[in-house]
Amino acid sequence: MMIIHHQFLLIAALATILIAGVTGTTNSAAASRLSQISHQRISNTRYYVAQVPILLPITTSSSYTPSSTSILLHSIRGGGDSSSSSDNNDDEISQQQQGTDDAEDDEERRKRKEEYQKLLKYRTEQQLLYQLRSTYLSEILASRGVPNLPTLTSVQTPDNAKLPTKVDWDCALSTVDEPKSCLYSFDAEVNTKVISPINTQQYISLIALNRLRRTDPTKVEPMWHSQYSILNSWFSDSSEYSILQHVGLKGYIISSILLDGMNGMVLRTLLICSILSVLIVCMPLIEYAVQRIIVSAPFWNKWSTWGRIARAGFPLKLLIGQLVWKGVASAFCKVENEVREYIVDMECDILEESVPVTVGVGSEEYLEENGGDYDADEYDDDTAMVDDGDDYYDDDEYDY
């Protein structure tokens, strides 16, 4: 009701102003009343009179001066500059808002960059720890005899040292007449083949070299002061200087499949299968023996001994199972080593028979110069004797 009352008073004041404008007179009472109503209306109802369009009469008289009422109304409506000032305020507000948004975007980008840097640092540290753990694990496994693992010693290169180079080989025969030295055992056995880098006299017994590369490959190349890549040159299938190309099918099965196949897993698998096959074949005998032992009187006379284990808790049984498993694994490793040694001896014999002699006695040049075949049996140290250093003969065969 108060709002309707104020609106009625406002309309009455406006009508008074219009009448005063037509008559050209100024009514101070009406102007003061309008000012009172306008201030009361603005404070109580928040209704802006400036939003109500008021049409004042246009007079053509030059002596017309705006009345106090019109000035009041003009001030109430905000005047002619209110719209432009409000536009400027809006522009300032929008600029401030845009500046605030840009600052928030910059802050968000900075936070994302910091998070990315933290994530990158974490991943780098984890990668370094992974490499360190891998190196430590390789060193431990290599120290326990696991073959073909990279270690710090195998991958490092001394300062101002050249990398080992691939090299061809020369094979010679050590005889009584022409003995050969050996880097591994000082003197090579008679009628055995020795091998060395081409055009050098640094010989080593072929059997000793092959046995050394099977037992401890890290000691092969230091025999020549790590100048030559012996393993990659002489015992690699991809090398043009490989001596394994002369071993034939039997040597390929022994060397490449049994010994080198899957880092020894082929030999281990075949050995396990062989043991299981023997157990399956002998299972009736084993079952009969176990039954006789179980029902025997001596076994039950020991009840006071093994009964405690049978009634023991699970941790003790687990410990006993671990001890039994370690014993079985140790016995299996011993059997595997024995079988491996036997196969390595077979490989050495095959290399001794198949690798051709390239220099000295028994080589092609030697045979061409002497015009005949060379028989190594006539230089057997068990039957040959030296007479004046010129001739070999046997006392029983050449007794005059």
ABEGO torsion letter per residue (X at the ends): XAAAAAAAAAAAAAAAAAAAAAAGBBBAAAAAAAAAAAAAAAAAAGBBAAABBBBBBBBABAABBBBAAAAAAAAAAGEAAAAAAAAAAAAAAAAAAAAAAAAAAAAAAAAAAAAAAAAAAAAAAAAAAAAAAAAAAAAAAAAAGBBGBBBAAAABBBBGBBBBBBBBBBBBBBBAABBBBBAAAGBBBBGBBBBBBBGBABBBBAAAAAAAAAABAAAAAAAAGGABBAAAAAABAABAABAAAAAEAAAAAAAAAAAABGGGAAAAAAAAAAAAAAAAAAAAAAAAAAAAAAABAAAAAAAAAAAAAAABBAAAAAAAAAAAAAAAAAAAAAAAAAAAAAAAAAAAAAAAAABBBABEBGBAAAAAAAGBBBBAAAABAAABBBBGGABBBBAAAABX
